[in-house]
Amino acid sequence: KSGNTAVIDTAGYSTHHWLQLIRSFDAKLGIEKLEALDKAFHFTQSQNSEIQCVWYILAIKNNYDAANAQIENFLCNVGRRKFVRPLFAALLETENGRAFAAKIYDKARPTYHAVTRETIDEMMANAK
């Protein structure tokens, strides 16, 4: 989809609908379209972990730096591997992302469950 917010009727949307909408956007949507979507729907400021995770992955893939503070906050405060793993995977795809991931992981690692730490430790080691 194009990211044109004027043609998106979100009346009555549930979390599932929002997830489906975000996942329907092209992986490389571009900064301007992400800004428009974020302005219209406030995805970066969402309080729903499911929505945050899929939105932050899209933000990472598009270098949408406006979401970086919230991505860091999310990864430092949410330890569920279900959310942490795909976000670190997206970050580790680029050199800048790897540096950001390392910075976040240094802070967040002590708070993660042992199973999550093992998963992310392995991902970080393989990304170098």
N, C-alpha and C positions, 0 to 999 in steps of 0.2 A: 504494500500500500504506500501511498505517497506521503502520508503524514499530514494531509490537509484536514485540520480539525473542524472546519466548517461543515464537512459532510459526514461527520461521525455523530450519530444519535446514541447517546449513552444513557438515556433515561431508563431507569430500572436495572442498571448494570449490577451484577453480583461480582464477587472476586473472580470467579471463573470467567466471566465475560471480559473483565479487565485484562486478565492473563492472556486470554485468546487474542484480544486486540493488540497488546504489546508484542506478542509473539508473531503477529501477522506482518509486522513492519520489516522492511528489508534490513539485513544485518548492517549495511552501510547506508544509513538513512541520511546522515550529515548533520552538522551542528545546528544549522538554521531550523531544520524540521524538528530536531529534538527540542530545541528551545521553544518552538511553537507548541509542541505537545506538552511540554512541561508547564508552560504558562497556562495552557488551557486545563490541564488535568492534575497538575501538582504532583507528578509521580515521584520526583526526587524527595519530596517532603512526606510521602505516604507513611502511614503508621502500620501498614499491612506488610508483614514479612514476605509473603508470597509475591505481592506486587513489587516490593522493593527489589527482591532478588532478580526477577526478570527484567525490570527496568534498568537496574544497575549493570547487568550484563550488556544490554543494548547501549547504555551510556559508555561503558568501557570500550566496546567495539567501535564506537564512533568518536573516541577521544573527547567526550563531553565532560570537560573538566569541572563544569559547574556542579556536577554531582559528586566530585571527589571527597569533599568533607563528609557528606552523608554516607558514602561508601565506606570510608574509614570508620566512621561512627558505628555503622551497622556491623562491620567485621570485628570491631572491638567489643561489641555488646551482645551479639548474637553468636552463639557457639554451635548451633545445630549444623552438623556436617552437610545436611541436605541443602543448606543455603551457602555455607562457607566454601565448600568444594567447588561449585560451579563459578563462584565469583573469583576465587583464586585462579582457577583454570583460565578464565578470560583475561585476568591481569597478566598471567605468565606468558601470554602469547606475543607480547611485545617487550622490547628492551625497557621503555619507560614504565610499562606496566609491571615488569619484574622488579624494578627499583621501588615502585610504590608498594607492591605486594610485600617486599622484604621489610620496608619501614613499618607497615601495618602489622605484619606477622610478629615482628620483634615485640610489639606492645601486646598483641592479643594472645600469643601462644600460651603464656602461663594460665590463661583463663579457660582454655579449651579442654574438653574431655580428652583423655589419653587416646582414644580411637581417632578423634578428629585431629589431634596433634600428629599421630602417625601418618595419617593420610596427607596432611598438608606438608609435613616434613619431607615425605617422599616426593611430592609434587615440586617442592622448592629445590630439592637436590637434583631432580631430573631436568629442571629448567635452566640450570647454570651451564 
